[in-house]
């Protein structure tokens, strides 16, 4: 009894979402003032040089960990094979 009702409500919800979502994104440009949102103060305060350095440091750490674990596995195989 409730299974069929749940299926119907799920279909109605999916249909409503499919119809309403494009309407939200197709709104007139004048809703926000016609210019859009100005994110200049936010993007000017981010120093992408330090962000890139951090990403490279994390990547380097992951490479060192992977190489270390691969080396340990290789050494263990050599010891077991001897």
C-alpha positions in Angstrom: 0.0 0.0 0.0 2.6 2.5 1.0 5.1 1.3 -1.6 2.9 2.4 -4.5 2.2 5.8 -2.8 5.9 6.3 -2.3 6.6 5.6 -5.9 3.9 8.1 -7.0 5.2 10.8 -4.7 8.8 10.2 -5.9 7.7 10.6 -9.5 5.7 13.7 -8.7 8.7 15.2 -6.8 11.1 14.4 -9.7 8.7 15.9 -12.2 8.3 19.0 -10.1 12.1 19.4 -9.7 12.6 18.9 -13.5 10.1 21.6 -14.3 11.1 24.1 -11.5 14.9 23.9 -11.8 15.3 25.4 -15.3 12.9 28.2 -14.3 15.1 29.2 -11.5 18.2 29.4 -13.7 16.3 31.1 -16.6 15.4 34.2 -14.5 15.9 37.6 -16.0 19.2 39.4 -15.5 17.5 42.3 -13.8 16.8 40.2 -10.7 20.4 40.8 -9.6 20.6 44.3 -11.0 21.6 43.3 -14.5 25.3 43.2 -13.7 25.7 39.9 -11.9 27.5 39.3 -8.7 30.9 41.1 -8.2 33.4 38.7 -6.7 36.4 41.0 -7.2 37.1 41.7 -3.5 37.0 37.9 -2.8 39.3 36.9 -5.7 41.7 39.7 -5.1 42.5 38.6 -1.6 43.5 35.1 -2.6 47.2 34.6 -3.3 47.3 31.7 -5.8 51.0 31.4 -5.5 50.7 30.1 -1.9 47.8 27.9 -2.9 49.9 26.3 -5.7 52.8 25.8 -3.3 50.5 24.0 -0.8 49.1 21.8 -3.5 52.6 20.9 -4.7 53.7 20.1 -1.2 50.8 17.7 -0.6 51.4 16.1 -4.0 55.1 15.7 -3.1 54.3 14.1 0.2 52.0 11.6 -1.5 54.6 10.7 -4.0 57.2 10.1 -1.3 54.8 8.0 0.7 53.9 5.9 -2.4 57.6 5.5 -3.3 58.4 4.5 0.2 55.7 1.9 0.4 56.7 0.5 -3.0 60.3 0.3 -1.8 59.3 -1.6 1.3 57.2 -4.0 -0.7 60.1 -4.6 -3.0 62.6 -5.2 -0.2 60.1 -7.6 1.5 59.8 -9.6 -1.7 63.5 -9.8 -2.0 63.9 -11.0 1.6 61.1 -13.6 1.2 62.6 -14.8 -2.1 66.1 -15.4 -0.6 
